[in-house]
Amino acid sequence: MISGLVFDHEFNSWLGSVKRMVLAELARKDDILVVCVCKRGRHRSVAAARILTHVFHVCGVGEVSLFPRHLARESWWNGICTDCE
C-alpha cells in the first residue's frame, strides 16, 4: 500500500502540499493534529499517516507520533482485515 502511494504520479505534489500546510501551522502553534482520510478504503489513510510520520521524523520537524484511529469501524463488515484492531 505504501509503495503504491509513493510511486503514484501525484505523490510529490501531495507531499509538498501537506508539508507546506504542516510547516505553516507549526509556525503558529507548538502542537498540531494531522488527519489522513481516504474515501476509497481504510488502508490508504493509514499508509499516508505512516509516510508522513517517517518524512517529518527524517526532516526533523519536531516530535511526530502516529496514533491511527479507525473512525468508521462500526460500519465495517466482519473479517475484512485481520491485521486491524
C-alpha positions as CSV (number, residue, x, y, z in Angstrom):
1,M,0.0,0.0,0.0
2,I,2.8,2.4,0.9
3,S,4.7,1.8,-2.3
4,G,1.6,2.3,-4.3
5,L,1.1,5.8,-2.8
6,V,4.8,6.7,-3.1
7,F,5.0,5.8,-6.8
8,D,1.8,7.5,-7.7
9,H,2.2,10.3,-10.2
10,E,0.6,12.8,-7.8
11,F,2.6,11.8,-4.7
12,N,5.2,14.6,-4.9
13,S,2.6,17.2,-5.3
14,W,0.5,15.8,-2.4
15,L,3.6,15.6,-0.1
16,G,4.7,19.1,-1.0
17,S,1.2,20.5,-0.3
18,V,1.0,18.7,3.1
19,K,4.5,19.8,4.0
20,R,3.6,23.4,3.4
21,M,0.4,23.2,5.4
22,V,2.1,21.5,8.3
23,L,5.0,23.8,8.4
24,A,2.7,26.9,8.3
25,E,0.7,25.5,11.2
26,L,3.8,24.7,13.2
27,A,5.0,28.3,12.8
28,R,1.8,29.3,14.6
29,K,1.4,26.5,17.1
30,D,3.6,24.1,19.1
31,D,1.3,21.1,18.6
32,I,-0.9,20.2,15.6
33,L,-3.1,17.3,14.6
34,V,-2.9,16.0,11.1
35,V,-5.8,13.8,10.0
36,C,-5.5,11.5,7.0
37,V,-8.8,10.4,5.4
38,C,-9.5,8.1,2.5
39,K,-12.8,7.8,0.8
40,R,-11.9,4.6,-1.0
41,G,-10.7,2.3,1.7
42,R,-9.3,2.0,5.2
43,H,-5.6,1.3,4.4
44,R,-4.7,4.3,2.3
45,S,-5.2,6.7,5.1
46,V,-3.0,4.6,7.5
47,A,-0.3,4.3,4.8
48,A,-0.4,8.1,4.3
49,A,-0.1,8.7,8.0
50,R,2.9,6.3,8.2
51,I,4.6,8.1,5.2
52,L,4.1,11.5,6.8
53,T,5.4,10.3,10.2
54,H,8.5,9.0,8.5
55,V,9.1,12.0,6.3
56,F,8.6,14.5,9.2
57,H,10.8,12.5,11.5
58,V,13.6,12.3,9.0
59,C,13.3,16.0,8.1
60,G,13.5,16.9,11.8
61,V,10.0,18.5,12.0
62,G,9.6,18.1,15.7
63,E,8.4,15.1,17.5
64,V,5.9,13.1,15.5
65,S,3.5,10.5,16.9
66,L,1.3,8.2,14.9
67,F,-1.9,7.2,16.5
68,P,-4.2,5.7,13.8
69,R,-7.9,5.7,14.7
70,H,-10.5,3.9,12.6
71,L,-13.4,6.4,12.9
72,A,-15.8,4.3,10.7
73,R,-15.0,0.9,12.2
74,E,-18.6,0.3,13.4
75,S,-19.7,0.2,9.7
76,W,-17.2,-2.4,8.6
77,W,-18.3,-5.9,7.7
78,N,-16.7,-8.6,9.7
79,G,-13.5,-10.4,8.6
80,I,-12.3,-7.8,6.1
81,C,-9.0,-7.2,7.7
82,T,-7.4,-9.4,10.3
83,D,-4.5,-7.0,10.9
84,C,-6.6,-4.1,12.1
85,E,-7.8,-3.6,15.7
